[in-house]
Amino acid sequence: MNSDMDANDDVSSPTPRIFDRYASSSDDESQPPYPSLHSTNRRLDYMIQFLDRNLLPQHTSRSNAFLPEFVAKGGGQGIFKLPDRRALHPNRPPHLEVRPHPLRETQFGRFLKTIASTERQLCAGSESGAVRVWDFKDLYEEGEEEDAAPFRESYALQSNGNGNSAVMCMVGDEGNGVVWSGHRDGRIRGWKMDCESGRFKEGWCWHAHRGPVLSIVFTCYGDLWSGSEGGNIRIWPWEAIENALSLTMEERHMASLLMERSFVDLRSQVAVNGFSSILNSDINCLLSDNIRAKVWSSGYLSFALWDARTRELLKVFNIDGQIENRADFSLVPDFALEDEIKMKVVSSSKKERTQSSFGFFQQSRNAIMGAADAVRRVAAKGGFVDDSRRIEALTITIDGMIWVGCANGLLIQWDGNGNRIQDLQHHPSAVLCLCSFGSQVWAGYASGIVCVMDLEGNKLREWVAHSSPVLKMAIGAGYIYTLAKHGGIRGWNITSPGTLDSILRSELTAKGFLYTRIENLKILTGTWNVGQGRASKGSLESWLRSAVSDVGIIVIGLQEVEMGAGFLAMSAVRETVGRDGSAVGQWWLDMIDETLHDMMGKKLHECRKFERVGSRQLAGMLIAVWVKGNLKPYVGDIDAAAVPCGFGRAIGNKGAVGLRLRVYDRIFCFVNCHFAAHLEAVGRRNADFDHVYRTMTFSRPSNLFSAGAAGASSAVPMLRGANAMGAHSLEGMPELSEADMVIFLGDFNYRLDGVSYDEARDFISQRSFDWLRERDQLRAEMEAGSVFQGMREAVITFAPTYKFDKHVAGLSGYDSGEKRRIPAWCDRILYRDSRQTLGSECSLDCPVVSSVSKYESCMDVTDSDHKPVICIFSVEIAHIDESVRRQEFGDIMRSNEEVRCRLEELYKIPETIVSTNNIILQNQDTSILRITNKCMESNALFEIICQGESTIKDDGQASDHSPRGSFGFPRWLQIR
C-alpha cells in the first residue's frame, strides 16, 4: 500500500491551508451580488425617515401635542445612571449579526444548542434535532426568516415534544463532506445536502450510546470518537465510516446496523490497564491533539489521555494535575453489559438455588454492582464533586498547549503530556467555551463576555458579546462565531482586537441612517387600588374605553386585589415554592380580557385584538400586559419579578410586582407598587422605592404566548445587563437601571402636607390644583432627589384620587367618615426613558424617547375608595434593521480599499520552501518533509492535511482513492 501527499517542490508556497479554511470563502475577483429590491426600498425608506426627522421643522409642533412634565432630581448617576446604548460601542468590536437574538417565545422546542464549522459552512444544531446551515459566501446577504443570513435547515426529528432528539454536539467532517451530530437520544446522525430540495437531510443514523451523546471529535487518523454518560467512550474507525458512506440509497438502511456493530468500546482498554476513575463521570469534552496524535477526554474534575493511533489509555489525572492511581477494576461494573448480566441472573435463578456458593458470590457481585452504579449516577449529577471547579471546555493552541475552562472562571494551561503549566482568571463567571486561532485564545463566559488572550494567557481585550451565556464558538470565513444561549449568533473578525475594528466602526457609523428604523408606539398604563372589591364591566369600560383603540400595549396594575392576614400568610408560603396568583386575581384578569374583547369589537381581525402576554401577582398586587395582535411578533422575552416590602421585607401587603419585555429589541420594565401608608410615613415610602429599585430581579417566566413558551423561559433567562453594549456587564447595578424604559405605576401613598381636609376640599372644588401640587409629598421628595431619581411625571391636572366613599359619584364623594382623610394623589404613574437631556432625539444612541399624551383619572368609577388612573405614552423606538446592516457590513468588507489591503496583508506568508511535493511510501519507509522559512521577521503556521490515500500502480497512476474522515492520516502512518 502506498500513500501520496501533495506539497510544492522548491517553490514559494501559496497561501497555507489554514487561511483557505478560515479566511473569506468569497472569490476576490467576483462581484458582490446586487441587493434585492425589497432591501433597496427599505434603505430608501430609512433615508427618507432620517431626512424628515432632521430637516423638517417638526419638533416645535410635536412638543405642543404632549403634556408638560416634572423631572425628579438625582438621575443620571450611581444606580440611576442610564445604560450605554451606542450602536457601535468603542469598547466592543463591530460584529456580523448572523442570526439576531430571537424572541424566546418563538423558540420553544427549537433553541440552538451548539455550532460547528466546515470549510464552507457554519452549522447549528437545535433542540428539535434539526440542523441549520449557513454558507459562508451568503453571510452578508438578505435572508427570509428571523432577519438572519440565508440558511437551510433540515426537518425536525420526531421526539414526542420531550426534546429527546436534541442535538448535543456537532463536528464537521471535511474529508467526507458530512456534518455529524450527537443527540440526546444516544444517536449519531450524519447530514448531507439534498441538492433537489436545498435542505440538509439525515443521511446516516445509528444508536451509539444508551445515554445522550455529549461530545464528539475526529482524530488525526480519521476515527470518530464519542463520549456519553458514566465515562462511556466509543470509537468508530474510519473504515466503518467509509463503508457506511459508500452504501447506495437503497442500501442506506444497512448503515445503521453496520455502524452499531463496528464500534470499539474503550471500557475494555480501561479494564486491561486497570484505570477506573475515568468511569465516574460523564464525558462532556473530547479534544483531538493532532500534533501528538493524542485524544483528551474530560469528566467533571478529571482527564484521561489516550493514544489516538493505538487507542491506549496513557494517563488519568485530576484538575490539580495529580495522577490517578490504578484501582481494582473487578469492583467496577461494565455498564454496557449491565442489562445482559441482570437478565442472565434472573433466567438462571432456579439453577443457582442448587449452587449456593456460586449464588452467594453472584448475589454479592450484583449488590456491589448496584451500589457502584448508584454512586456513579449520583456523582455524574454532581452530587459528590466541587461544582464550582467543573470542567466546561477544552481547546488546543497552535503551540500545542491545552487550555481548560472551568465553572468558576478559572483557565488552566497544560502541556501536551498532561502537565499543569499555569492557571489564571480574568473573569468570575463560568468559562463555557474556548477556541483558538493563530496566536490568540478566545474564551466565552456565562456572563456573555468574550475574552481574547495571547498564547501566554495575557488578556488582550474583553467585551460583552451577548446578553446571555456564550455557549459555543466556531471559526470560519475570517470570523470567530459565538452562539448565545438565547439563540443569537454573531461573527467577530479574527483580527480583533486590531486596527480593522476602528475602520469598520467608522464606516458603519457613517452609514447608520441606512439601517436605523424608527417605530412609533402608544402604551396605555393604568393603576387602580380596588380596595378588595370587584368592579363591574361598566366601570372597566369607563376607565379604559377613551384610549384603548389606538394603543399597541396595555399595562394594568392593581393593588389590594385581596388582603387579610390569612391570605397574606398563605401568599408568602406560595412564593417560597415558586407559585403566585389567586382565584380573585384570575377573576380580574379574565374580566379585563373580556372587557377588552368587547370594547374592540368581536368582528375585528385578529391583528387588531389584544392578547394577554404576561402577568404577576404578589399578595394583593397584580400586574398584567396585553399586546395587540399586529405587534405581537415584535414583543417577547417576558419575565416577571416581585419584591415584598411588608413586615421584615417578607410579606406582600406592600411592595411591588414587575414585568420585563423586549419590544422592537428594546427592554421595557413595568413596575406596579404599593408603598407604606399614612401621612407621616414619607421616609418609609422612600425606603420602599429604594428597596424595590435595588432588588427587583426578573427571572420567573410570565408570558402566555404559548404554554410551552412559558416553560422555556426559565431555561433561557435573560442576563443582567441584557442590552449591555460596553466592555463589561453592569455588575452591581440594579436590573431596572439596565432597561431602556421603566414605568412605575401604583398606589405610592404619598399625601399632601400642611393642608387640612376642608382646605383641600375647597381647592379641589375650585380646581385650583397648582396650590395643592406645591404640598404634594411626592413632588417635594422628587425635587429633593430622595425618590424616583431622574424620573418624569406629567403635570397633574386631575383631582386627588384618594380617599372616596364607595358608590358616591363626583367630587362630593371624598371621605365623609369619622377620620375624614385628607384627599391626596396617592395613585401615580412615572417613567424614565433613554434621554440624557430633555431635548434628546430618538436614535440608536438614545433608542427610546417617550412623551405623555394623556394623564387623567376616571372620576365616574365608584367601586373603590381610590379612583383609577391612566397614562398614555407616545413612544419612539429606534432599532437596527439587522438584514440591511449585515449587507452594509458586507459592502464595507468587500469594497473598502483600506479593509481589503489589511486583509491581503494577513494572507501573505513569508517566503517558504518545501522540500518535495510528492511523498510515496513503501512498506516501512521513512520520508522527510522539510519546510524552510526564509523570512527572518515573521512566523509561518502550517497545517498538513492528508486528503486520503491511493494505491500507486507500476505505471505511476494513482487509483482506489480512499478519503478519510476529516482528512485523517492512515493509522499505520506515524509522523514524528
Secondary structure, 3 states (H helix, E strand, C coil): CCCCCECCCCCECCCCHHHHHHCCCCCCCCCCCCCCHHHHHHHHHHHHHHHHHHHCCCHHHHHHCCCCEEECCCCCCHHHCCCCCCCCCCCCCCEEEEECCCCHHHCCCCCEEEEEECCCEEEEEECCCCEEEEEHHHCCCCCCCCCCCCCEECCCCCCCCCCCCCEEEEEEECCCCEEEEEECCCEEEEEEECCCCCCEEEEEEEECCCCCCCEEEECCCCCEEEECHHHCEEEECHHHHHHHHCCCHHHCHHHHHHHHCCCEEHHHHHHHHCCCHHHHCCCCEEEEECCCCEEEEECCCEEEEEECCCCCEEEEEECCCCECCCCCHHHCCCHHHHHHHHHHHHHCHHHHHCCHHHHHHHHHHHHHHHHHHHHHHHHHCCCCCCHHHCEEEEEECCCCCEEEEECCCEEEEECCCCCEEEEEECCCCCEEEEEEECCEEEEEECCCEEEEEECCCCEEEEEECCCCCEEEEEEECCEEEEEECCCCEEEEECCCCCHHHHHHHHHHHHCHHHHEEEEEEEEEEEEEECCCCCCCHHHHHHHHCCCHHHCCEEEEEEECCCCCHHHHHHHHHHHHCCCCCCHHHHHHHHHHHHHHHHHHCCCCCHHHCEEEEEEEEECCEEEEEEEEHHHHHHEEEEEEEEEECCHHHCCCCCEEEEEEEEECCEEEEEEEEECCCCCCCHHHHHHHHHHHHHHCCCCEECECCCHHHHHHHCCCCCCCCCCCCCCCCCCCCCHHHHCCEEEEEEECCCCECCCCHHHHHHHHHCCCHHHHHCCEHHHHHHHCCCCCCCCEEECCCCCCCECECCCCCCHHHECCCCCCCCCECCEEEEEECCCCCCCCCCCCCCCEEEEEEEEEECCCCCCCCECCEEEEEEEEEEEECHHHHHHHHHHHHHHCHHHHHHHHHHHCCCCEEECCCECCCCCCCCCCCCEEECCCCCCCCCCCCCCCEEEECCCCCEEEEECCHHHCCCCCCCCC
